[in-house]
Amino acid sequence: MTELRGAFAVLRPTAREDIPALAGIRAAPEVRARWRGGDDLAADIVADLEDPHTRCLTVDFRQRPVGMIQWHAEEEPDYRHAGIDIFLDPSVHGRGLGTDAVRTLARHLVDTHGYHRLVIDPAADNTAAIRCYTKAGFRPVGIMRQYERGTDGTWHDGLLMDLLADELAR
């Protein structure tokens, strides 16, 4: 895959050289609180890169890596859709970069891969992420109760959001 260009962000296939920077971003307390992982964040990123069902793209802003956006697909014909996950360096939060990256990948998934439905599943209390995804065109579907285990070991609710191809902002 070649790089994808948004209004601000450039999405490109994640390379091994990106791992130290991405692990550093994942170590930021604001990111670590939302992204599960073990003690070796670089190994977690390597595992993502080696997962045949996950496609990883580094988010570049001003020619430096500031995060990673991933997508995965359900290819069963009667349920075919794609899902997105993203994390960004807290230093670039609040600039519209997340919305731009999500919207850019969403267009690629619809236009190039032909997905008619996309999903994303932030923590139900992650208002910043929900606002970001809403700006990108996603709509709340419903609460997934006790959906994920937090870093504190307790279960937390998630919000399922989706975006249909004909709702995608152009």
ABEGO torsion letter per residue (X at the ends): XBBBBBAABBBBBBBAAAAAAAAAAAABAAAAAABBEBABAAAAAAAAAABAABBBBBBBBGGBBAEBBBBBBBABAAABBBBBBBBBBAAABGAGAAAAAAAAAAAAAAAAAGBABBBBBBBAABAAAAAAAAAAGBBBAEBBBGABBBAAGBBBBBBBBBBBAAABBX
